[in-house]
Every structure is written in C-alpha cells, then in structure tokens.
Amino acid sequence: MQESPTLSLFAKSVSKAPLNLREASASLLPPIPLYRSILRAHRYLPVEMRSLGDDYVKAEFQRHKSTDNPLHIIGFLSQWKMYLDAIPKSHDSGAQWTGRKLDQTVFEKMSNEQIGQLYELMHATKEIWKKPAELESDAKNSLADTEDNSVSRGRNNQ
C-alpha cells in the first residue's frame, strides 16, 4: 500500500514535536530569563506596542506565578518562547512588525476565559492604533459633549 503525501507530512510534523515533558523542557527557557528576554525584545517595538506588550507580559507572568501543574507550566513557557522567537530582534524589523494571524486550531482550543481575554485585548489595541484624524475627531466630540452638558446644567440651575 502506498503512503499518501499528506499522511507522511503529518507523520513528519508529529515526530518533530516533543514526546515527553523532559524533551519539551529542554528547549524552554526558565521563567525569569524568558520574562526578561521578552521585555528586552520589546525594546525594538514601536512605543505603543511596547507599552501594551510589557503590561500584558507582566500581568500574564504574575497571573501564572502560582501554577503548580507541570503541563500548564510547560504549555505556558512554550507559548511565550514561541512568541519570543516570533518578535523582531532589531530596530529595523521592529518598526514594521505587525504580528501574525491567530491559527484557527489554536482559537478552537481556547477556553471561554481565554476568548474573553482575547476580546478585551482586541478592544485595548483598537484604542492605541487609532489614526490621528480619528483621535482629533474623538477629542472634538468629547469636548462638544462636555460643553453641551455644562450648558444644559446651567439651564437647569436657573
């Protein structure tokens, strides 16, 4: 029986994955050096991305500080190591870096809590990446709203 090309590609990809915790942990960095390396790599990102990234990394590492389950720890560290490998390592590439799309299989495996966090992150990043014209428009609208409120309060007081 002849082996199909997709089956052989699948078998090759499975065989490259770590088979046990010991093999998986061999390619990982310990938590503190990984944390520091990520924050150092963020220096090459634009200021807005760096600020958001630093805050998020700090919060996630703090949130997972007390995790005892070795599988959760390995999963956490391996995902952050993959992130570290993906972000730029120089000022030239950092200015143009836009990230990458989330893989559909990863999205399907997320818990409701993780999807909620992703949704909150999406809204936080939309505020940061507004164009200058949008920011001016928002500022004018909020200024007009406060003026309208103060005028209406003045009428109510008379």
Secondary structure in CASP SS format (residue, H / E / C, confidence):
PFRMAT SS
TARGET T0000
AUTHOR 0000-0000-0000
METHOD secondary structure of the structure
MODEL  1
M C 1.00
Q C 1.00
E C 1.00
S C 1.00
P H 1.00
T H 1.00
L H 1.00
S H 1.00
L H 1.00
F H 1.00
A H 1.00
K H 1.00
S H 1.00
V H 1.00
S H 1.00
K H 1.00
A C 1.00
P C 1.00
L C 1.00
N C 1.00
L H 1.00
R H 1.00
E H 1.00
A H 1.00
S H 1.00
A H 1.00
S C 1.00
L C 1.00
L C 1.00
P C 1.00
P H 1.00
I H 1.00
P H 1.00
L H 1.00
Y H 1.00
R H 1.00
S H 1.00
I H 1.00
L H 1.00
R H 1.00
A H 1.00
H H 1.00
R H 1.00
Y H 1.00
L C 1.00
P C 1.00
V H 1.00
E H 1.00
M H 1.00
R H 1.00
S H 1.00
L H 1.00
G H 1.00
D H 1.00
D H 1.00
Y H 1.00
V H 1.00
K H 1.00
A H 1.00
E H 1.00
F H 1.00
Q H 1.00
R H 1.00
H C 1.00
K C 1.00
S C 1.00
T C 1.00
D C 1.00
N C 1.00
P H 1.00
L H 1.00
H H 1.00
I H 1.00
I H 1.00
G H 1.00
F H 1.00
L H 1.00
S H 1.00
Q H 1.00
W H 1.00
K H 1.00
M H 1.00
Y H 1.00
L H 1.00
D H 1.00
A H 1.00
I C 1.00
P C 1.00
K C 1.00
S C 1.00
H H 1.00
D H 1.00
S H 1.00
G H 1.00
A C 1.00
Q C 1.00
W C 1.00
T C 1.00
G C 1.00
R C 1.00
K C 1.00
L C 1.00
D C 1.00
Q H 1.00
T H 1.00
V H 1.00
F H 1.00
E H 1.00
K H 1.00
M C 1.00
S C 1.00
N H 1.00
E H 1.00
Q H 1.00
I H 1.00
G H 1.00
Q H 1.00
L H 1.00
Y H 1.00
E H 1.00
L H 1.00
M H 1.00
H H 1.00
A H 1.00
T H 1.00
K H 1.00
E H 1.00
I H 1.00
W C 1.00
K C 1.00
K C 1.00
P H 1.00
A H 1.00
E H 1.00
L H 1.00
E H 1.00
S H 1.00
D H 1.00
A H 1.00
K H 1.00
N H 1.00
S H 1.00
L H 1.00
A H 1.00
D H 1.00
T H 1.00
E H 1.00
D H 1.00
N H 1.00
S H 1.00
V H 1.00
S H 1.00
R H 1.00
G H 1.00
R H 1.00
N H 1.00
N H 1.00
Q C 1.00
END
